[in-house]
Amino acid sequence: MRFQNLMFLAGASALALSNVANASDLTAAEAVQEARRAAAERTAATEGQEIVVTATRSAQPLADAPATMSVVTGTELRRRPVQDLAEALENEPGIVINGIGMTRRGISIRGMSNEHLLTLIDGRRINDALANMAHADFDLGWVPSVAIERIEVVRGPLSALYGSEALAGVVNVITRRPSERLEASGLGLLGLRDGKGGDTGQLSALIGGSITPSLGVVAWGEYRHRRRTQSPLSPRESELEAREALSGSIIGWWEPAQGHRIEIGQAAIDDDRARDTVTTGARPVYYEYQDHITRAQTHGSYTGSVGWGELQARAYRSVLERVNERDQNQTPTQPTKATDTVFDGRLTVNVFAGNRLTVGGEHRHETLRDSTVNTAGKADVNHNALFVQDEWALRDGVSLTLGSRFDHHPAYGWQTSPRAYLVVEPIEGLKLRGGVGKAFKAPSLKQLSLGYITVAAGGRFIITGNPDLEPETNTAYELGGTYYGRSWNLGATLFQNDLDGLVQTNCVEFCGVRGRERRAYVNVDEARVRGIEVSGQVTPLPALSLSASYTYVEPRDRSKDRELAERPNHSANVKLAWQVADATEFNVRGRYTGKQTIYQADVPVRLDDYNLWSVDVSHDLTRQLTLKLGVDNLFKKRLAESSALYSFAEPGRVFFAGMGANF
């Protein structure tokens, strides 16, 4: 479906829905009920009573979790256009959006690289695309906002539970499971950029609920589109790539007895990207670069809850394929297929009052098919792990969580990731927390392959693998506290990450000789990332909520005694939600990104700070229909106008309008 057709369809749908709205106005009683529900949700969030599961794999209030966490609700996300997880989380504490190349963006938590962030969907891993594909952001767009219940963000390593890749933290997308009745939801949003290109469109729907008291099903689908934009410095090149994606999922569940649940599901996504670019040779050639990405995940699980504890067993398989095309006789990247097959399970036992013990294991078989990885064009590895976690309620207001994970990798043997975290409530409402944890990340199959070779930087050099690489490790420390008052909270956290053996590419042969230079993956860096994070939220009136956060980061490359690149020292976020009337809500979001250092030919360059503001309004036309209007990047900030060295682009001001439906 072309974008113009989507615009016509969404416009016609909005007109039809408006006519329905005029025929069935929202009653005063319904409006008051909805306003009270929204106010109750805001109060629960402010007072730390939201229920989360990611920090320990068991449900508990956010204020009691042994980690620094925040939650983004699906209701928040459905008020504005959200293309992927990076846009969904850009206003969360400690998070900065950075560039990963080819106009794509990644998520950095507290100055840590996006490569060190583990992404989960309902607690399941998805393919780590970035590990085996350069400039990959394909892990960020699995679930449309209409299907999201909430997103839980853990800032700090969780390798003790989740293993490799969780050095910086974990993002867990919790999807919706309508159960009380059959529900249907729809969302159509159009974004019109103030300039040429960059227009966006989203059309998504969800239907699901209980078929019988013990059987249920939920299905969702989405079409998502963004047009490419031109670079202001080179109009024949793209500043932002075009994106077009079609996704769908279906999940069914059966509860044969109370406390027992069996679930199976299938998700599939087709994701196309396109951009105009140019070669770097003496005679530049302008050409179109296209990536065609298909992803799928098949999953099944059993969860049983009884008086003494809980048992969970899961199996799932994720597949990601990428095909590259280029015109003007340019050589494309070879096709790549990455497959992950996972079997995992855990047993949680309430040993005695105040003690909960969890033990579990995981087997993961990772396969990569790529002609560049070795002469056989295929590499694979088995990851096996055991983990244990013990949660102690030592006395009223004091809890201690101890845990460790033992991962086995064929190249490194057993790796241990221990963690200890203490939460103390010395007075009612004050939560003091602190902990220490160790995490590791194994190099990817490509990085470890002796035969791996690829041409990079437009032919300037080649990159080869290195089977002698050691894992990257992180030892993290955290100490902080939060006071939860009546309708307000305020907290601060000190953090430090000591990283060893970061994997980078270094020149090892014919350095500086174009076309002959060879670079290899090596462990070179020792780094330290430390700082402070401050956040607060207040709900002075049931209809009004204000939240803000500030993060200072000191990112240091200790090997070279200089600052790490693309880690802003200061960042801040602010959000205001105002229930203007029973049926109308107004929101303001602001994001500040401080100065940061990048390196041009190994010479440090300091980039200017910037801020971005957005506003939106939602109005319930009826109990079922909601009109949404807003502006992203209100003051039309364009980073390229400040410097061409920013690693990603902001699209400028975008006006959006849409309609949400719930039945």
C-alpha atoms as one frame of an Amber mdcrd trajectory, in Angstrom:
protein
   0.000   0.000   0.000   1.401   3.348  -1.015   1.570   6.198   1.508  -0.941
   8.295  -0.421  -3.473   5.473  -0.195  -2.824   5.222   3.531  -3.472   8.947
   3.937  -6.749   8.631   2.048  -7.792   5.602   4.093  -6.950   7.249   7.421
  -8.686  10.468   6.443 -11.816   8.624   5.362 -11.745   6.569   8.551 -11.407
   9.692  10.684 -14.361  11.307   8.905 -16.500   8.200   9.343 -15.570   7.891
  12.989 -16.357  11.571  13.550 -19.826  11.034  12.084 -20.335   8.124  14.456
 -19.116  10.323  17.313 -21.672  13.006  16.493 -24.410  10.396  16.651 -23.307
   9.010  20.025 -21.807  11.617  22.330 -19.892  10.625  25.459 -22.258  10.752
  28.422 -21.293  12.804  31.445 -21.269   9.729  33.716 -18.936   7.829  31.368
 -16.597  10.816  31.081 -16.349  11.139  34.848 -15.668   7.407  35.194 -12.865
   7.513  32.615 -11.335  10.633  34.198 -11.342   8.979  37.637  -9.669   5.848
  36.240  -6.923   7.941  34.592  -6.399   9.897  37.836  -6.088   6.647  39.813
  -3.439   5.380  37.384  -1.436   8.601  37.736  -1.587   8.423  41.532  -0.440
   4.766  41.544   2.516   5.660  39.327   3.489   8.602  41.529   3.355   6.561
  44.726   5.341   3.628  43.296   2.458   1.133  43.386   2.714   0.041  39.735
   3.311  -3.711  39.501   6.502  -4.744  37.658   8.104  -8.124  36.940  11.432
  -7.608  35.152  13.791  -7.010  38.103  13.179 -10.427  39.711  10.867 -12.262
  37.248   8.102 -12.019  39.844   5.405  -9.409  40.409   6.034  -6.652  42.950
   5.343  -2.905  43.396   7.794  -0.632  41.611   8.829   0.986  44.911   9.972
  -2.411  46.284  11.861  -3.615  43.198  15.597  -4.350  43.711  16.626  -2.141
  40.793  16.194   1.356  39.418  13.206   1.146  37.115  10.677   3.201  35.211
   7.511   2.267  33.332   5.981   3.594  30.121   2.328   2.676  29.654   0.674
   1.801  26.384  -1.854   4.565  27.031   0.981   7.113  26.958   2.394   5.721
  23.715  -0.905   5.710  21.862  -1.203   9.495  22.193   1.529  10.132  19.599
   3.299   8.550  16.586   5.823   5.985  17.820   7.833   4.184  15.137   9.970
   2.031  17.435  11.305   1.537  20.974  13.822   4.371  20.643  10.986   6.861
  20.163   8.896   5.162  22.857  11.610   5.560  25.514  13.240   8.849  24.552
  11.699  10.741  27.506  12.651   8.215  30.211  15.244   8.940  32.951  18.830
   8.095  32.063  18.065   7.368  28.411  19.710   9.134  25.491  19.068   8.333
  21.837  22.303   8.002  19.855  23.298   7.152  16.316  24.393   3.709  15.118
  25.110   4.643  11.493  23.132   4.840   8.236  20.692   7.383   9.768  19.529
   4.802  12.351  19.269   5.258  16.095  19.874   3.227  19.234  19.170   3.442
  22.967  21.879   4.399  25.453  21.247   3.938  29.197  23.378   5.988  31.611
  26.127   6.463  29.031  26.370   2.773  28.153  26.345   1.606  24.542  23.123
   0.400  22.930  24.967  -2.873  22.199  24.837  -3.553  25.944  21.053  -3.300
  26.238  18.948  -6.477  26.254  15.488  -6.214  24.691  12.723  -8.614  25.724
   9.109  -9.158  24.711   7.067 -10.645  27.547  10.363 -11.783  29.054  11.558
 -13.535  25.872  14.764 -12.632  24.076  14.592 -11.439  20.504  17.437 -11.729
  18.010  20.442  -9.583  18.859  20.609  -8.159  15.325  23.288  -5.611  16.175
  25.718  -8.375  17.181  25.937  -9.797  13.659  24.715  -7.005  11.378  26.234
  -3.541  11.189  24.016  -0.507  11.863  21.034  -2.684  12.841  18.044  -1.257
  14.702  15.764  -4.112  13.694  15.222  -5.231  17.302  13.340  -2.025  18.143
  10.097  -2.376  16.162   8.457  -5.684  17.112   5.231  -4.531  18.810   2.850
  -1.692  17.798   1.725   0.680  20.531  -1.875  -0.557  20.298  -0.666  -3.960
  21.581   1.558  -2.679  24.422   0.357  -2.896  28.009   3.538  -1.283  29.377
   7.312  -1.147  28.879   9.515  -1.800  31.898  12.986  -0.238  31.828  15.700
  -1.474  34.206  18.735   0.793  34.437  21.700  -1.314  35.553  23.029  -4.775
  34.635  20.788  -7.820  35.009  23.066 -10.550  33.673  22.467 -12.439  36.936
  18.999 -13.239  35.554  19.173 -12.700  31.814  22.771 -13.391  30.803  24.849
 -11.847  28.056  23.875  -8.481  26.498  22.356  -7.160  29.759  25.419  -5.089
  30.746  23.601  -1.740  30.667  20.081  -2.804  31.487  16.947  -4.472  30.203
  13.917  -3.227  28.292  10.929  -5.557  28.626   7.872  -4.944  26.429   4.772
  -6.369  28.121   1.991  -6.987  25.600  -1.761  -6.797  26.170  -3.926  -9.806
  27.103  -7.621  -8.787  27.147  -9.361 -11.363  29.323 -12.529 -10.027  30.946
 -14.380  -9.573  27.641 -13.806  -9.492  23.914 -12.080  -6.210  23.050 -11.215
  -4.454  19.814  -8.861  -1.486  19.470  -7.692   0.528  16.521  -5.297   3.408
  15.976  -4.653   5.537  12.919  -2.074   8.346  13.005  -0.672  10.610  10.296
   2.426  12.730  10.777   3.134  15.593   8.375   6.636  17.013   8.501   7.173
  20.748   8.154   9.438  20.362   5.120  10.080  17.977   2.258   9.814  14.284
   3.100   9.633  12.678   6.511   5.843  12.196   6.579   4.727   9.215   8.671
   1.694   6.975   8.847   0.524   4.252  11.207  -2.538   2.052  11.058  -2.918
  -0.688  13.666  -5.603  -2.869  15.187  -6.027  -5.391  18.004  -8.820  -7.840
  18.782  -8.886 -10.368  21.569 -10.383 -11.718  24.723 -11.873 -14.810  26.257
 -13.670 -17.249  23.950 -14.686 -19.474  26.852 -13.850 -19.159  30.570 -10.654
 -21.156  29.937  -9.732 -20.212  26.347  -8.605 -16.883  24.947  -6.924 -15.330
  21.932  -5.475 -11.959  20.968  -4.284 -10.795  17.550  -2.831  -7.547  16.330
  -1.419  -6.054  13.167   0.178  -2.803  12.037   1.207  -0.968   8.907   3.890
   1.691   9.490   5.483   4.096   7.028   7.963   6.987   6.923   9.213   8.824
   3.844  12.909   9.602   3.482  14.213  13.144   3.965  16.948  14.962   2.089
  20.222  16.020   3.631  20.464  19.834   3.800  24.177  19.577   2.983  23.813
  17.137   0.066  20.300  17.056  -1.454  21.102  13.860  -3.385  21.620  11.992
  -0.098  19.093  11.013   2.537  19.172  12.534   6.007  16.630   9.955   7.247
  15.929   6.658   5.511  12.481   5.619   4.325  10.787   2.892   6.349   7.817
   0.690   5.528   6.811  -2.198   7.777   3.926  -4.640   8.020   3.646  -6.716
  11.194   1.235  -9.124  12.831   0.903 -11.482  15.764  -1.564 -13.996  17.166
  -1.441 -15.508  20.671  -3.751 -18.095  22.183  -3.998 -19.330  25.765  -5.667
 -22.138  27.641  -6.187 -22.364  31.388  -7.014 -26.021  32.094  -7.232 -25.343
  35.835  -6.990 -22.365  38.136  -3.390 -21.153  38.313  -2.267 -23.086  35.224
  -1.807 -21.459  31.827  -0.557 -22.680  28.446   0.207 -20.091  25.776   1.325
 -20.319  22.154   1.945 -17.555  19.655   3.372 -16.478  16.338   4.681 -13.067
  15.238   5.946 -11.965  11.818   7.283  -8.679  10.468   8.310  -7.440   7.032
  10.457  -4.303   7.290  11.827  -2.386   4.280  14.328   0.480   4.411  15.629
   2.724   1.634  17.972   5.701   1.448  19.992   7.656  -1.107  23.729   7.677
  -0.493  27.101   8.046  -2.201  30.376   6.132  -2.430  33.525   7.509  -0.787
  35.924   6.963  -3.701  37.714   9.513  -5.859  34.784   9.387  -8.285  31.651
   9.419  -6.120  28.644   7.451  -7.327  25.163   8.258  -6.023  22.959   5.213
  -5.534  19.959   3.857  -3.626  20.617   1.514  -0.712  17.815  -0.854   0.356
  17.477  -3.328   3.230  14.694  -5.912   3.264  14.283  -7.452   6.700  11.930
 -10.251   7.686  11.533 -11.388  11.275   9.480 -14.083  12.945   9.119 -15.594
  16.384   7.252 -18.749  17.366   6.758 -19.292  21.085   5.044 -21.536  23.596
   4.980 -21.553  27.391   3.463 -23.183  30.443   3.056 -21.375  33.773   1.705
 -23.050  36.859   1.032 -21.324  40.187   0.287 -23.208  43.407   0.467 -22.322
  47.077   4.149 -23.148  47.451   5.401 -21.341  44.332   5.427 -21.170  40.557
   6.803 -23.192  37.645   7.419 -21.834  34.153   8.748 -23.604  31.049   9.145
 -21.970  27.634  10.398 -22.683  24.137  10.720 -20.129  21.374  12.473 -19.642
  18.043  13.378 -16.300  16.504  14.487 -15.830  12.895  15.821 -12.675  11.247
  16.744 -12.431   7.570  18.271  -9.455   5.829  18.661  -8.955   2.069  20.489
  -5.892   0.755  20.067  -4.278  -2.685  21.904  -1.392  -4.347  21.514   0.148
  -7.794  24.111   1.844 -10.031  26.141  -1.407 -10.149  27.116  -1.147  -6.490
  27.909  -4.426  -4.729  25.327  -5.259  -2.064  26.008  -6.756   1.349  25.594
 -10.525   1.331  22.307 -11.969   2.662  22.278 -12.816   6.366  20.052 -15.124
   8.388  20.243 -15.303  12.180  18.310 -17.925  14.140  17.923 -18.291  17.908
  16.258 -21.325  19.453  15.705 -21.071  23.211  14.482 -23.484  25.869  14.269
 -22.097  29.381  12.548 -22.777  32.657  12.400 -21.616  36.243  11.016 -22.823
  39.535  10.105 -20.322  42.262   9.562 -21.721  45.746   8.266 -19.930  48.831
  10.728 -21.689  51.151   9.348 -20.089  54.293   7.744 -16.819  55.319   9.845
 -13.962  53.974  11.975 -16.073  51.627  11.484 -16.800  47.945  13.968 -18.944
  46.021  14.143 -19.089  42.206  16.262 -21.565  40.244  16.307 -22.027  36.514
  18.211 -22.781  33.359  18.428 -21.838  29.705  19.671 -23.485  26.533  20.100
 -21.249  23.510  21.311 -22.373  20.097  22.427 -19.476  17.899  22.986 -19.949
  14.166  24.280 -17.453  11.599  24.175 -18.039   7.848  26.352 -15.515   6.030
  28.846 -16.168   3.233  31.279 -13.685   4.805  31.506 -15.422   8.174  33.708
 -18.314   6.970  34.242 -20.567   3.975  31.272 -22.729   4.966  28.993 -19.693
   5.164  27.590 -20.853   8.490  28.509 -20.565  12.165  26.695 -21.624  15.310
  27.163 -21.740  19.066  25.377 -23.209  22.081  24.786 -20.999  25.124  23.890
 -22.880  28.309  23.101 -21.281  31.636  21.950 -21.943  35.179  20.750 -19.205
  37.515  19.663 -18.871  41.109  18.044 -15.994  42.973  17.092 -15.733  46.636
  14.825 -12.918  47.861  14.873 -12.321  51.601  12.484 -10.154  53.599  14.887
  -9.804  56.537  12.370  -7.810  58.562   9.713  -5.177  57.971  11.108  -2.653
  55.520  14.336  -4.569  54.744  14.773  -6.904  51.756  17.894  -8.468  50.257
  18.100 -10.037  46.801  21.050 -12.318  46.062  21.587 -14.078  42.773  24.013
 -15.387  40.226  23.953 -16.770  36.735  26.435 -19.306  35.393  26.791 -19.135
  31.607  28.755 -21.627  29.553  30.249 -20.561  26.224  32.319 -23.013  24.129
  35.118 -20.451  23.728  35.255 -19.253  27.345  33.923 -22.020  29.537  31.834
 -20.954  32.525  31.236 -17.266  33.205  29.732 -16.112  36.515  27.483 -13.059
  36.891  26.689 -12.459  40.598  24.412  -9.760  41.975  23.441  -8.460  45.423
  20.849  -5.762  46.065  19.496  -4.326  49.329  16.287  -2.278  49.767  15.647
  -0.603  53.136  12.678   1.481  54.296  13.972   3.258  57.460  10.857   5.401
  57.701   7.529   5.049  55.981   7.785   6.134  52.338  11.596   6.356  52.151
  13.166   3.584  50.064  16.965   3.341  50.232  18.505   0.963  47.736  21.938
  -0.160  46.671  23.670  -3.039  45.007  26.568  -4.441  43.063  26.506  -6.750
  40.069  28.797  -8.207  37.455  27.852  -8.837  33.838  29.504 -10.136  30.701
  28.932 -10.081  26.941  30.363 -12.726  24.640  31.648 -11.578  21.242  29.371
 -12.315  18.291  29.792 -15.176  15.847  31.192 -12.816  13.229  33.650 -11.246
  15.620  34.974 -14.666  16.669  35.207 -16.159  13.184  38.753 -16.501  11.820
  37.416 -16.468   8.258  35.179 -13.431   8.606  36.057 -10.581   6.265  34.039
  -7.607   5.100  34.703  -4.437   3.137  33.915  -1.255   5.093  33.873   2.539
   4.726  33.239   2.500   1.017  36.281   0.329   0.317  38.795   2.220   2.465
  39.601  -0.867   4.584  38.526  -4.405   5.425  37.547  -5.871   8.810  38.441
  -9.417   9.856  37.375 -11.598  12.779  39.498 -12.643  15.747  38.974 -16.007
  17.531  41.190 -14.811  20.410  38.709 -12.193  21.639  37.775 -12.209  25.324
  34.300 -11.336  26.656  33.403  -7.778  27.595  32.690  -7.427  31.322  31.042
  -4.822  33.519  31.078  -4.431  37.283  28.326  -2.051  38.303  27.591  -0.249
  41.563  24.446   1.634  42.512  23.349   3.557  45.596  20.306   5.751  45.955
  16.981   6.462  47.513  13.453   7.587  46.737  10.857   9.140  48.992   7.257
   8.337  48.100   4.936  10.869  49.626   1.237  11.286  49.149   0.926  12.054
  45.431   4.628  12.852  44.965   8.067  11.243  44.896  11.678  12.379  44.691
  14.761  10.235  44.263  18.469  10.243  43.436  20.861   7.442  42.463  24.649
   7.305  42.194  25.942   4.753  39.695  29.260   3.485  38.353  30.091   0.991
  35.611  33.647  -0.394  35.316  34.034  -1.961  31.882  36.883  -4.160  30.692
  37.755  -5.624  27.328  35.408  -3.564  25.181  35.526  -4.877  21.625  36.590
  -2.424  18.942  38.248  -2.531  15.518  41.924  -1.551  15.361  44.225  -1.298
  12.365  46.646  -4.248  12.282  48.102  -4.073   8.752  48.773  -1.468   5.991
  47.373   1.311   8.170  46.335   4.371   6.200  46.701   2.684   2.807  43.338
   2.963   1.101  42.057  -0.382  -0.161  44.757  -2.376   1.644  44.282  -1.368
   5.284  43.132  -4.274   7.455  41.362  -3.854  10.777  40.531  -6.599  13.257
  38.331  -6.921  16.309  40.399  -6.600  19.477  39.844  -6.092  23.199  41.359
  -2.690  23.784  39.372  -0.547  26.143  39.014  -0.140  29.840  36.276   2.346
  30.552  34.417   3.840  33.481  30.982   5.386  33.232  29.704   6.984  36.415
  27.296   9.705  37.413  24.109  10.628  39.192  20.461  10.397  38.266  17.737
  12.521  39.881  14.033  12.135  39.223  10.745  13.236  40.698   7.027  13.258
  40.101   4.156  15.179  41.641   0.390  14.956  41.249  -0.815  18.147  42.993
  -4.333  17.579  41.686  -5.991  14.373  40.499  -6.121  15.903  37.025  -2.501
  17.105  36.914   0.819  15.223  36.894   4.360  16.578  36.437   7.516  14.448
  36.213  11.133  15.389  35.557  14.569  13.778  35.592  18.201  14.803  35.243
  21.234  12.595  34.591  24.904  13.521  34.792  27.340  11.062  33.178  31.129
  11.003  33.263  32.113   8.571  30.471  35.857   7.888  30.533  38.035   5.785
  28.243  40.718   4.816  30.766  42.919   3.138  28.166  43.435   6.408  26.279
  42.610   8.775  29.151  39.912  10.590  27.253  36.138  10.877  27.114  34.077
   8.157  25.433  32.396   9.282  22.241  28.704  10.158  21.926  27.911  10.111
  25.630  26.354  13.475  26.581  27.455  14.622  30.035  24.044  16.075  30.860
  20.542  15.021  29.913  17.116  15.901  31.272  13.464  15.143  30.609  10.186
  16.700  31.695   6.592  15.538  31.175   3.322  17.279  32.040  -0.064  15.563
  31.848  -3.184  17.656  32.450  -6.751  16.375  32.410  -8.218  19.622  31.113
 -11.768  18.259  31.229 -13.371  14.888  31.842 -12.907  13.919  28.195  -9.767
  15.920  27.298  -6.102  15.427  28.223  -3.175  17.698  27.324   0.492  16.623
  27.435   3.840  18.389  27.122   7.178  16.564  26.781  10.625  18.144  26.828
  14.006  16.490  26.272  17.431  18.079  26.808  20.659  16.520  25.505  23.881
  18.140  26.684  27.211  18.602  25.010  29.023  15.476  23.854  32.387  14.541
  22.381  32.921  12.820  19.036  36.211  12.016  17.314  37.042  13.119  13.784
  40.274  11.516  12.576  40.968  10.761  16.262  40.692  14.482  17.117  38.050
  15.295  19.769  35.247  17.624  18.692  32.663  18.990  21.127  29.081  19.080
  19.810  26.532  21.603  21.067  23.670  20.729  23.374  20.052  20.877  22.201
  16.483  20.465  23.439  13.312  19.105  21.848   9.691  19.795  22.849   6.434
  18.098  21.917   2.765  18.672  22.751  -0.341  16.571  22.210  -4.018  16.590
  23.114  -6.478  13.692  23.281 -10.244  14.196  23.314 -12.826  11.457  23.849
 -15.506  12.023  21.234 -17.404   9.041  22.602 -16.575   6.266  25.044 -15.185
   4.346  22.077 -13.524   7.063  19.958 -10.632   9.379  20.807  -9.286  12.180
  18.638  -5.508  12.804  18.888  -3.628  15.913  17.750  -0.102  17.129  18.421
   3.255  18.471  17.341   6.632  16.747  17.717   9.808  18.862  17.775   7.732
  21.978  18.374  10.525  24.483  17.735  11.811  22.734  14.576  15.288  21.858
  15.860  17.553  20.520  13.098  20.862  19.119  14.330  22.456  19.320  10.888
  22.139  23.095  11.017  24.426  23.101  14.084  26.934  20.516  12.878  27.252
  17.808  10.242  28.997  15.602  12.822  25.913  14.501  14.746  25.564  10.751
  14.206  21.809  10.878  13.591  19.208  13.350  12.402  16.068  14.809  13.922
  13.294  15.103  11.314  12.282  18.624  12.294   8.777  19.691  13.233   6.057
  17.078  12.654   2.309  17.730  12.965   0.224  14.652  13.652  -3.455  13.770
  13.847  -5.283  10.539  14.321  -8.106   8.558  15.792  -8.143   5.806  18.389
 -11.011   3.359  18.825 -11.851   0.934  21.647 -14.807  -1.422  21.692
